[in-house]
């Protein structure tokens, strides 16, 4: 039986690496698949891992219809045994429903990879629908770490190094220290996300305390 599986984790937990590995493993066994992504940091129609792996992919847009695209592949005589969907948090609920239909009516395995919540700790619409419809939800076992060493559970957005909790839900950035005015992301434990204390904020406080106490 085909399945819709949602692999979730914070940023920097190896989701894209696993997505590429999954497609490789299935391809090595003669199974044909399609890779999709949306808003990858490497640019349009690319899926990339922070470990340096990268491959071409189909770019998902608001108009993408997964059911129609896979049906077209079959109509043209090309088999599709599985679909790998990276950055699935950015898909619409309707697109997630199309993926579920592929599983149920075409027996296509769908492997979706994404983060569940945004920088405000609120569910992405695509992730919410995946949680509701997935046959299985797998939490990635590679743990991201907060700057304090605890397991990171939340994604924080920074602008010029300062954590923000307001703004558009989707703004592309990377896990790095943003320069002045630049958007970046950082993974934090819940305690430090609630306190809005990033690694940079912690360093600044420690430096100020050192100056104060000589």
C-alpha angles and dihedrals in degrees: 000000000000118000142205105222124185115203108196135183143133122278114288093030097115101260097141091044090054092045091056092044091050092053091046093051094049092045091052088060092053097260116140120222147170125228121212132182140164129210097355114179089237091064139257120342093008133111115201138179127211087235088068101261115135138170141169118268141171111267114232116223133176088268098051112124109193093190093054094045095051091043089053090052091053091045089055091052098257116130121225113196098165142011124211114203118190125188086022092163086078094058120101121249088248091055090051088053089053089054091051089051090054088056096046101040105026100030091234116154111231121200113189123189126193151114118272104215136036130229089282091055090249124133118259109236091238093050092046091055091046090053089051096048109027120114088214136012115205120193109210112248095212101096123216113215132223116229087259092060096252121123110280113234104162137057117227127197120214131191113199089347094306120114115240130192100189133068141068114339094230119048116146116234140131139245097270140099107281119224120229109313094000124126117234137158136229133185116232139176115252093257095057094039089055089048091045089232112152126180090264092050090050092051092049092051092048091049092049092049091050091052092046094052095037 
